[in-house]
């Protein structure tokens, strides 16, 4: 086993924090365990040797590092109160005020796509009930190339679908083998995946009606959280919504967002 020295640990933590905003200061065991196989495969004898390669800005190796050190755990219908909010409050509001009949949603830190696809199916259900003429587009972004590939493939295990209604399985999924399901093309055409580092300037994008950023900011320090929240504020239309994880909060004195209910905020 290749051991991670104190100095090597600090080097990795500082590199990931400074470049990607992710705080790994309490993840020493995770770093050591997940990166061991990468070092062994390359015949390296120390983490310092590997970080020399990373600091040469080798893009393929940086992708490997981020894929190993970011946790992409999610499932369909996670934190269902948010999807109830979309169905009972957000979408009825859109019917009243959104004269474009175009709804734009961003799933930031989307992992392997379950959040974006769940949102899409909620919208498809809602607008299929005698509400013609509406279009909706969902942007799904994550820093992990592995997560992006999984989202684009749109194939999921039966375990990750345990909270999905049977009507959705019939309407929106195609069974693959014995215990996997693929999102059908009607759903997939509404969702676009794009790799994005939230700590870098956002590329040119139109403003959104709603942004998800759930269970992402727990990996950032407070200063980076505040910066990111304010960037989201600018990316929302007036009256747009930001949904964060139920274990997360926004400091009221550091943001112009209006608190509506736990984990739901609105741009004034």
C-alpha positions as CSV (number, residue, x, y, z in Angstrom):
1,X,0.0,0.0,0.0
2,X,1.4,3.4,-1.0
3,X,1.0,5.7,2.0
4,X,-0.1,9.3,1.7
5,X,2.3,11.6,3.6
6,X,1.1,14.7,5.5
7,X,2.8,17.0,2.9
8,X,1.3,15.0,-0.1
9,X,-2.1,15.2,1.5
10,X,-1.9,19.0,1.8
11,X,-0.7,19.3,-1.8
12,X,-3.7,17.3,-3.1
13,X,-6.1,19.1,-0.9
14,X,-4.8,22.6,-1.9
15,X,-4.7,21.7,-5.6
16,X,-8.3,20.4,-5.7
17,X,-9.5,23.3,-3.5
18,X,-7.8,26.1,-5.4
19,X,-8.8,24.8,-8.9
20,X,-12.2,23.2,-8.3
21,X,-13.5,24.5,-5.0
22,X,-13.9,21.1,-3.5
23,X,-12.8,20.8,0.1
24,X,-11.1,17.4,0.8
25,X,-9.5,18.4,4.1
26,X,-11.3,15.7,6.0
27,X,-11.1,13.1,3.3
28,X,-7.6,11.7,3.8
29,X,-8.7,8.0,3.9
30,X,-10.8,8.5,0.8
31,X,-7.9,10.0,-1.2
32,X,-5.5,7.3,-0.1
33,X,-8.0,4.4,-0.9
34,X,-9.3,5.7,-4.2
35,X,-6.0,6.8,-5.7
36,X,-4.0,3.8,-4.8
37,X,-5.1,1.8,-7.8
38,X,-4.3,4.7,-10.1
39,X,-0.7,5.0,-8.8
40,X,-0.3,1.2,-8.8
41,X,-1.4,1.0,-12.4
42,X,1.1,3.6,-13.4
43,X,3.9,2.0,-11.5
44,X,4.3,5.0,-9.3
45,X,5.8,4.8,-5.8
46,X,4.4,7.9,-4.2
47,X,1.6,10.4,-4.4
48,X,4.2,13.2,-5.0
49,X,5.1,11.5,-8.3
50,X,1.5,11.5,-9.4
51,X,0.9,15.1,-8.4
52,X,3.9,16.1,-10.5
53,X,2.0,14.6,-13.4
54,X,-1.2,16.4,-12.4
55,X,0.5,19.8,-12.0
56,X,1.8,19.5,-15.6
57,X,-1.9,20.1,-16.5
58,X,-2.4,16.8,-18.2
59,X,-6.1,17.0,-19.0
60,X,-6.7,13.2,-19.1
61,X,-5.1,12.7,-15.7
62,X,-7.0,15.6,-14.2
63,X,-10.3,13.9,-15.3
64,X,-9.1,10.7,-13.7
65,X,-8.3,12.5,-10.4
66,X,-11.7,14.3,-10.3
67,X,-13.6,11.1,-11.2
68,X,-11.9,9.3,-8.3
69,X,-12.3,12.0,-5.7
70,X,-15.8,13.2,-6.3
71,X,-18.7,11.3,-5.0
72,X,-21.6,10.8,-7.4
73,X,-24.3,9.2,-5.3
74,X,-27.9,9.9,-6.2
75,X,-31.1,8.2,-7.2
76,X,-34.5,9.0,-8.8
77,X,-37.0,11.1,-6.7
78,X,-34.3,12.1,-4.2
79,X,-35.6,14.7,-1.7
80,X,-39.2,14.4,-3.1
81,X,-40.4,17.6,-1.5
82,X,-38.6,19.5,-4.2
83,X,-40.5,17.7,-7.0
84,X,-43.8,18.4,-5.1
85,X,-42.8,22.1,-5.0
86,X,-42.2,22.0,-8.8
87,X,-45.6,20.3,-9.4
88,X,-47.8,22.3,-7.0
89,X,-46.1,25.7,-6.9
90,X,-43.5,26.3,-9.6
91,X,-45.4,25.0,-12.6
92,X,-48.8,26.6,-11.8
93,X,-46.8,29.9,-11.4
94,X,-45.2,29.4,-14.8
95,X,-48.7,29.0,-16.4
96,X,-49.6,32.4,-15.0
97,X,-46.5,34.4,-15.8
98,X,-44.4,32.6,-18.4
99,X,-45.8,33.9,-21.7
100,X,-42.9,32.3,-23.6
101,X,-44.2,28.9,-22.7
102,X,-40.5,27.9,-22.4
103,X,-39.3,26.6,-19.1
104,X,-35.5,26.5,-18.6
105,X,-34.0,24.5,-15.6
106,X,-30.4,23.9,-14.6
107,X,-29.4,20.8,-12.7
108,X,-26.0,21.9,-11.4
109,X,-23.8,19.1,-9.9
110,X,-26.2,16.7,-11.6
111,X,-24.1,13.6,-11.0
112,X,-25.3,10.8,-13.3
113,X,-28.5,12.5,-14.4
114,X,-31.2,11.2,-12.1
115,X,-32.1,14.6,-10.8
116,X,-32.4,16.1,-14.3
117,X,-34.4,13.2,-15.7
118,X,-36.8,13.1,-12.6
119,X,-37.4,16.8,-13.2
120,X,-38.1,16.2,-16.8
121,X,-40.6,13.5,-16.1
122,X,-42.5,15.7,-13.6
123,X,-42.7,18.4,-16.3
124,X,-43.8,15.9,-18.9
125,X,-46.6,14.6,-16.7
126,X,-47.8,18.1,-15.9
127,X,-47.8,19.5,-19.4
128,X,-49.4,16.4,-20.9
129,X,-52.6,17.1,-18.9
130,X,-54.3,19.4,-21.4
131,X,-51.6,22.1,-21.5
132,X,-50.4,22.1,-25.1
133,X,-47.7,24.4,-26.6
134,X,-45.2,24.3,-23.7
135,X,-41.5,23.5,-24.2
136,X,-38.9,22.8,-21.5
137,X,-35.2,22.4,-21.6
138,X,-33.0,21.1,-18.8
139,X,-29.2,21.6,-18.6
140,X,-27.4,19.0,-16.5
141,X,-23.8,19.8,-15.6
142,X,-21.1,18.1,-13.4
143,X,-17.4,18.3,-13.1
144,X,-17.0,14.5,-13.4
145,X,-16.6,13.2,-17.0
146,X,-17.6,9.8,-15.7
147,X,-20.9,11.2,-14.4
148,X,-21.6,13.0,-17.7
149,X,-21.0,9.8,-19.6
150,X,-23.5,7.9,-17.3
151,X,-26.1,10.6,-17.7
152,X,-25.8,10.6,-21.5
153,X,-26.1,6.8,-21.6
154,X,-29.2,7.1,-19.4
155,X,-29.1,3.4,-18.3
156,X,-29.9,2.8,-14.6
157,X,-30.2,-0.1,-12.2
158,X,-33.5,-1.2,-10.8
159,X,-32.2,-0.2,-7.3
160,X,-31.9,3.4,-8.3
161,X,-35.5,3.3,-9.6
162,X,-37.0,2.0,-6.4
163,X,-38.9,5.3,-5.7
164,X,-40.1,5.7,-9.3
165,X,-43.9,5.2,-9.8
166,X,-44.9,2.2,-11.9
167,X,-46.6,4.5,-14.4
168,X,-43.3,6.2,-15.0
169,X,-41.5,2.9,-15.6
170,X,-44.1,2.1,-18.2
171,X,-44.2,5.5,-19.9
172,X,-40.6,6.8,-19.7
173,X,-38.3,3.8,-19.5
174,X,-37.3,0.8,-21.6
175,X,-36.2,-2.3,-19.8
176,X,-32.6,-3.5,-20.6
177,X,-31.9,-7.1,-19.6
178,X,-33.0,-8.3,-16.2
179,X,-32.3,-5.4,-13.8
180,X,-31.6,-2.2,-15.9
181,X,-33.7,0.4,-17.5
182,X,-33.0,3.1,-20.1
183,X,-34.6,6.5,-20.3
184,X,-36.6,6.7,-23.5
185,X,-35.8,9.2,-26.2
186,X,-38.9,11.4,-25.5
187,X,-37.4,12.3,-22.1
188,X,-33.8,12.5,-23.2
189,X,-34.4,15.1,-25.9
190,X,-35.3,17.6,-23.3
191,X,-32.0,17.1,-21.3
192,X,-28.5,18.4,-22.4
193,X,-25.4,17.3,-20.5
194,X,-22.3,19.5,-20.3
195,X,-19.2,19.2,-18.2
196,X,-18.7,22.3,-16.0
197,X,-16.5,23.5,-13.2
198,X,-18.7,25.6,-10.9
199,X,-15.7,27.5,-9.6
200,X,-14.8,28.9,-13.0
201,X,-16.6,31.7,-14.8
202,X,-19.8,30.3,-16.3
203,X,-20.0,30.1,-20.1
204,X,-22.5,32.3,-21.9
205,X,-26.0,30.9,-21.0
206,X,-29.5,32.3,-21.1
207,X,-31.1,32.8,-17.7
208,X,-33.0,30.0,-16.0
209,X,-36.4,29.8,-14.4
210,X,-35.2,27.3,-11.7
211,X,-31.8,26.0,-10.6
212,X,-31.0,22.9,-8.7
213,X,-27.8,22.8,-6.7
214,X,-28.4,20.1,-4.1
215,X,-25.8,18.5,-1.9
216,X,-23.0,20.1,-3.8
217,X,-22.0,23.1,-1.7
218,X,-21.3,20.9,1.3
219,X,-17.9,20.3,-0.4
220,X,-17.1,24.0,-0.6
221,X,-16.0,26.4,2.1
222,X,-18.3,29.2,3.1
223,X,-16.5,31.9,1.0
224,X,-16.8,29.7,-2.2
225,X,-20.5,28.9,-1.3
226,X,-21.3,32.6,-1.1
227,X,-19.6,33.3,-4.5
228,X,-21.5,30.4,-6.1
229,X,-24.8,31.4,-4.7
230,X,-24.4,34.9,-6.0
231,X,-23.5,33.6,-9.4
232,X,-26.7,31.5,-9.4
233,X,-28.6,34.6,-8.5
234,X,-27.4,36.3,-11.6
235,X,-28.2,33.3,-13.7
236,X,-31.9,33.3,-12.7
237,X,-34.7,35.4,-14.2
238,X,-36.4,37.8,-11.8
239,X,-38.7,35.6,-9.6
240,X,-36.7,32.4,-10.4
241,X,-36.0,29.7,-7.9
242,X,-32.9,28.1,-6.4
243,X,-33.3,24.7,-4.8
244,X,-30.5,23.4,-2.5
245,X,-30.1,20.3,-0.4
246,X,-32.1,20.0,2.8
247,X,-28.9,19.9,4.8
248,X,-27.7,23.1,3.3
249,X,-28.5,26.7,4.0
250,X,-27.9,30.2,2.5
251,X,-26.6,32.9,4.8
252,X,-29.2,35.7,4.6
253,X,-26.6,38.5,5.0
254,X,-24.5,37.2,2.1
255,X,-27.2,36.9,-0.6
256,X,-30.2,38.7,-2.1
257,X,-32.2,35.5,-2.3
258,X,-35.5,35.4,-0.5
259,X,-36.2,32.4,1.8
260,X,-39.5,30.7,0.9
261,X,-39.3,27.4,2.7
262,X,-36.6,24.9,3.8
263,X,-34.1,24.6,0.9
264,X,-36.2,26.7,-1.5
265,X,-35.1,30.3,-2.3
266,X,-36.4,32.9,-4.8
267,X,-34.7,35.7,-6.7
268,X,-36.5,39.0,-5.8
